[in-house]
Amino acid sequence: MYIALGLLAGLLVFALIMSSAIAKIYNRLVKMKNQTDNGFKQISVQLQRRYDLIPNLVEAVRGYMGHEKNTLQAVIEARNGAAAKLNDAAAKPGDAASMASLASADGMLTGALGRLSFVMEDYPELKANESVAELTEELTSTENRIAFARQAYNDWATAFNIVRQSFPAVMFASTLGFRDDFSLLEFEEQKIQEPPKVSLV
């Protein structure tokens, strides 16, 4: 009888230790997931800011660039496509397919902005336009904010993935509802090295 009570007490202590360990793992994963989700929201805010500035820039240069309708239309279409992909990614932050689609759409927008910037060089009067100068400065500033927000998100996502994949969390993560790693948001390599040239200075 004492042996049975001893075994029962030992099992109870083991169960309490395991429950405590699993609760710690769960709480840590929840905290890191929320921090990663918040990191993506910060990217979302900055990308949305960028998408809101672009139509204003297009309108500001439209009067000077009457012959460049295709270029302006390409920027607006790329902007709309990127905004739609941002909404998809915001619904499933960290999802590999959503992140890849957002990165691809952002790459197309960056290319369209680069072409617009190149064409704008042929219009010296735009350099003197205060509204255009302010908008291009805002876009450049926003690009920097996006880069910082993306780095912060990727840092949190990497930290979450490391914890989720490490022992002992890897044994319980799926059971606790953390089945997938977060995917990093990686824009095209050229964008990371060379932000889109939108400044007219």
LOLOKE-279233 format. One line per field, with one value per residue (C-alpha): x, y, z; residue number from 0. Coordinates in pm, 1 decimal, always signed. Example, Ala and Ser with C-alpha at 12.3 -4.5 7.8 and 13.67 -1.06 7.14 Angstrom:
<pts>
xx	(+1230.0; +1367.0)
yy	(-450.0; -106.0)
zz	(+780.0; +714.0)
num	(0; 1)
</pts>
This chain:
<pts>
xx	(+0.0; +285.3; +448.0; +125.2; +92.6; +456.6; +407.3; +91.6; +269.3; +562.6; +326.8; +147.3; +474.5; +584.7; +248.9; +279.3; +634.6; +529.9; +223.9; +437.4; +695.1; +426.8; +257.8; +592.5; +647.7; +294.2; +319.2; +655.3; +524.9; +212.9; +423.3; +659.5; +374.2; +204.0; +528.8; +578.8; +220.5; +273.5; +595.4; +399.6; +139.2; +418.5; +525.0; +160.9; +130.2; +438.6; +345.3; -3.5; +153.4; +360.8; +56.8; -133.9; +145.9; +184.5; -148.6; -67.1; +270.4; +111.5; -144.9; +128.1; +331.0; +41.4; +10.7; +378.1; +390.3; +94.0; +278.8; +367.7; +22.4; +144.7; +414.9; +170.4; -88.9; +171.8; +257.3; -108.2; -174.2; +136.0; +34.4; -316.4; -175.3; +66.5; -208.4; -426.3; -139.1; -77.4; -439.9; -397.9; -76.0; -231.7; -506.1; -238.7; +82.8; +376.8; +213.0; +477.4; +255.3; +114.9; +461.4; +597.5; +303.5; +349.7; +723.4; +659.5; +393.1; +617.0; +897.7; +668.1; +575.2; +940.2; +1015.5; +727.9; +843.2; +1195.8; +1069.7; +864.9; +1169.7; +1375.7; +1111.8; +1077.4; +1441.6; +1336.6; +1115.1; +1338.4; +1036.2; +933.7; +1248.8; +1128.0; +778.8; +753.0; +468.2; +656.7; +972.6; +781.6; +609.4; +932.3; +1097.1; +804.5; +835.2; +1207.5; +1149.6; +878.1; +1111.9; +1351.7; +1071.8; +962.3; +1316.7; +1337.6; +992.1; +1075.2; +1398.0; +1215.9; +948.4; +1210.0; +1398.3; +1084.0; +985.2; +1331.7; +1326.4; +982.0; +1097.1; +1407.4; +1201.3; +935.5; +1198.3; +1408.2; +1380.4; +1158.4; +916.2; +934.9; +770.4; +463.1; +435.3; +205.0; -19.7; -42.1; -153.7; +180.1; +212.5; +395.4; +698.1; +664.0; +793.8; +1030.5; +941.6; +1223.2; +1190.8; +1394.7; +1767.8; +1809.0; +1550.6; +1730.8; +2057.9; +1914.1; +1589.7; +1377.2; +1498.0; +1206.3; +1392.9; +1419.7; +1701.0)
yy	(+0.0; +240.6; +154.4; +236.2; +566.9; +645.9; +572.7; +782.0; +1071.5; +1037.8; +1041.5; +1343.6; +1532.3; +1432.9; +1547.9; +1882.5; +1933.6; +1843.7; +2069.0; +2356.1; +2299.7; +2279.1; +2593.4; +2777.4; +2663.1; +2764.1; +3108.0; +3174.0; +3075.0; +3289.8; +3590.8; +3548.7; +3490.3; +3810.3; +4004.9; +3867.0; +3952.3; +4303.3; +4327.3; +4249.3; +4510.8; +4769.3; +4669.2; +4691.7; +5047.4; +5162.6; +4983.0; +5132.1; +5474.5; +5413.6; +5299.9; +5610.8; +5843.9; +5695.3; +5817.1; +6165.8; +6154.9; +6033.7; +6315.0; +6571.0; +6471.6; +6391.9; +6749.5; +6759.5; +6409.3; +6401.8; +6175.7; +5920.4; +5777.1; +5417.7; +5476.1; +5642.4; +5370.6; +5099.6; +5261.8; +5279.1; +4918.4; +4794.2; +4995.2; +4845.3; +4494.2; +4540.4; +4683.0; +4378.0; +4140.2; +4332.8; +4272.0; +3900.4; +3882.5; +4077.9; +3814.3; +3540.0; +3698.7; +3464.9; +3240.4; +3145.8; +3187.9; +3522.8; +3656.2; +3545.4; +3709.3; +4031.9; +4037.5; +3975.0; +4246.7; +4488.2; +4408.9; +4496.9; +4824.2; +4904.0; +4842.9; +5066.4; +5343.2; +5308.0; +5354.1; +5655.9; +5807.1; +5750.6; +5916.7; +6206.4; +6292.2; +6411.3; +6681.2; +6941.5; +7150.2; +6869.6; +6927.2; +7277.4; +7161.4; +7176.6; +6924.3; +6665.8; +6721.8; +6676.0; +6360.6; +6202.6; +6287.5; +6126.4; +5814.7; +5791.0; +5829.7; +5564.1; +5322.1; +5353.9; +5289.9; +4983.7; +4847.3; +4892.9; +4740.9; +4445.4; +4381.4; +4390.3; +4150.1; +3911.9; +3918.8; +3826.6; +3561.0; +3406.3; +3405.9; +3240.2; +2977.9; +2898.4; +2849.0; +2643.3; +2417.1; +2376.1; +2102.1; +2062.5; +2302.9; +2103.1; +1809.3; +2010.7; +2305.9; +2135.7; +1997.6; +2344.9; +2496.0; +2621.8; +2395.8; +2627.4; +2848.9; +3212.8; +3290.3; +3580.7; +3878.9; +3912.0; +4166.3; +4125.8; +4145.1; +4456.9; +4638.8; +4564.5; +4691.4; +4977.5; +5137.0; +5265.9; +5603.4; +5837.3; +6153.0; +6429.3; +6612.5)
zz	(+0.0; +85.5; -246.1; -431.0; -242.7; -314.8; -684.6; -689.7; -519.1; -759.8; -1058.0; -918.4; -872.0; -1224.2; -1366.7; -1187.3; -1314.9; -1670.6; -1653.3; -1530.9; -1805.6; -2076.5; -1942.5; -1958.6; -2317.6; -2413.8; -2252.8; -2416.8; -2760.4; -2714.1; -2614.5; -2908.8; -3154.3; -3038.0; -3068.5; -3420.4; -3517.3; -3382.6; -3584.2; -3900.2; -3808.2; -3794.8; -4147.2; -4251.6; -4119.3; -4309.3; -4631.2; -4614.5; -4565.4; -4877.4; -5074.7; -4964.8; -5076.7; -5425.2; -5574.4; -5444.1; -5618.7; -5942.9; -5929.7; -5857.3; -6164.7; -6400.0; -6527.5; -6623.8; -6768.2; -7001.9; -7247.8; -6981.5; -6915.6; -6940.5; -6679.6; -6441.6; -6496.8; -6429.6; -6094.9; -5990.1; -6096.4; -5914.1; -5607.4; -5610.7; -5652.9; -5363.6; -5140.9; -5212.9; -5129.8; -4806.9; -4706.9; -4781.0; -4578.2; -4289.2; -4269.4; -4234.2; -4105.1; -4132.2; -4393.8; -4651.7; -4959.4; -4840.9; -4761.9; -5099.2; -5280.2; -5085.5; -5157.7; -5528.3; -5550.6; -5363.6; -5608.0; -5899.1; -5729.2; -5665.6; -6033.6; -6142.5; -5906.6; -6041.1; -6397.5; -6287.7; -6119.3; -6434.5; -6653.6; -6408.3; -6469.0; -6816.6; -6659.4; -6490.0; -6390.0; -6153.2; -5950.3; -5873.2; -5773.0; -5393.3; -5368.7; -5572.4; -5367.4; -5040.2; -5163.3; -5284.8; -4951.1; -4767.0; -4983.4; -4918.3; -4544.6; -4558.2; -4736.6; -4443.4; -4194.4; -4390.6; -4379.9; -4001.1; -3944.7; -4171.3; -3981.6; -3646.6; -3775.6; -3917.6; -3585.3; -3390.1; -3644.2; -3628.0; -3247.2; -3247.9; -3497.7; -3291.1; -2974.8; -3156.3; -3313.4; -2996.9; -2738.7; -2540.2; -2715.6; -3038.9; -2858.6; -2759.3; -3001.1; -3253.0; -2979.4; -2825.1; -3159.0; -3290.9; -3594.1; -3831.5; -3827.0; -3925.5; -4274.1; -4302.3; -4518.0; -4767.1; -5042.0; -5358.5; -5293.5; -5506.9; -5296.9; -4974.5; -5119.7; -5322.8; -5208.1; -5497.0; -5620.9; -5579.9; -5479.1; -5735.9; -5558.3)
num	(0; 1; 2; 3; 4; 5; 6; 7; 8; 9; 10; 11; 12; 13; 14; 15; 16; 17; 18; 19; 20; 21; 22; 23; 24; 25; 26; 27; 28; 29; 30; 31; 32; 33; 34; 35; 36; 37; 38; 39; 40; 41; 42; 43; 44; 45; 46; 47; 48; 49; 50; 51; 52; 53; 54; 55; 56; 57; 58; 59; 60; 61; 62; 63; 64; 65; 66; 67; 68; 69; 70; 71; 72; 73; 74; 75; 76; 77; 78; 79; 80; 81; 82; 83; 84; 85; 86; 87; 88; 89; 90; 91; 92; 93; 94; 95; 96; 97; 98; 99; 100; 101; 102; 103; 104; 105; 106; 107; 108; 109; 110; 111; 112; 113; 114; 115; 116; 117; 118; 119; 120; 121; 122; 123; 124; 125; 126; 127; 128; 129; 130; 131; 132; 133; 134; 135; 136; 137; 138; 139; 140; 141; 142; 143; 144; 145; 146; 147; 148; 149; 150; 151; 152; 153; 154; 155; 156; 157; 158; 159; 160; 161; 162; 163; 164; 165; 166; 167; 168; 169; 170; 171; 172; 173; 174; 175; 176; 177; 178; 179; 180; 181; 182; 183; 184; 185; 186; 187; 188; 189; 190; 191; 192; 193; 194; 195; 196; 197; 198; 199; 200)
</pts>
